[in-house]
Amino acid sequence: MADGGRHTPLAPPAARQGPGPMPHALLDALAIAVTQRVAGALPGDRRAAGVGQGTELAQIRPYTFGDDVRRIDAAATARTGEPHVRLEVPERTLTTWLVLDVSASMAFGTAERLKADVAEGVALALGRLSLRHAGRLGILTFGAGEPRLLPPRGSKAGLVALRRALADGVAADGVHDPHALADALGRVGRVARQPGLVVVVSDFREQHDWARAMGSLRARHAVLAVEVHDPREAEIPPVGRIAVVDPETGYRMEVDTSRPQIRARFAALEAERRETLTSELRRLRVDHAPLSTGEDWLLHLGRRLR
């Protein structure tokens, strides 16, 4: 271990490549896939209290002074000879909560782009979809110190808030909180009172005790976990002695990658971590969409949801 394992500042990450092209045809297909996955929380599928605008009939009653004349029901009026108005069960618009990981480990990438680039693309794609049909978008970023909460906004204001949150980038190296994800999910659970969609975009690395908070969210909301990973996190190539640094803590050590035992042990530990994550999300009945920096993330996201 070099330097006794002391903290060493990381070099600046490679320039961000951005999420890449996002064709409208793929976005439309993704919209259909998301709609099918969260059907129970979409407008028209969940009743709100009282009466209002909607598609399901609540009652037809005689017209009284002050009623909106646009609600007069022609069939009932013709049948009874007296003006009647039609009242519907109101429909609730969908609120989407985006829980975005901005920890230092998201600045890693060895393929086409960084993990932060894929996370940005997922956030933009699902954010735009959530604002369709009068929807609203709330954002919570975690992993860079105190979580940042942006309340739900609709239309252009929601998209502007999303772009501002993404422009802040990821945390500096050495900033690490192993309970950041759990705290973020707990906070969303406290502020998201109406059923909606919660999308968690993270690499889920070195985060602990988040299952209970996510299970509580799943009991009330539709939840989608988007896991972003890089091919080099699964295996180490045989390139001799290299220095590796944990971006979350700044911990540095040297590894001899020419030794097959070390490469096999590294791959086994990573496979075990990924399997544990997959099993936990399956147990919680949370939709899981793993995306790699070396693939067409938008196409694979649509396929996973479909």
Buried (B, 14 or more C-beta within 10 A) or exposed (E): EEEEEEBBEBEEBEEBBEBBEBEEEBBEBBBEBBBEBBEEBBBBEBEBEEEEEBEEEBEBEEBEEEBEEEBBBEEBBEEEEEBBBBBBBBBBBBBBBBBBBBBBBBBBBBBBBBBBBBBBBBBBBBBBBBBEEEBBBBBBBBBBEEBBBBEBBBEEBBBEBBEEBBEEBBBBBBBBBEBBBBBBBBBBBEEBEBBBBBBBBBBBBBBEEBBEBBBBBBEBBBBBBBBBBBBBBBBBEEEEEEEEBBBBBBBBBEBEBEEEEBBEEBEEEBEEBBEEBBEBBEEBEBBBBBBBBBBBBBEBBBEBBE
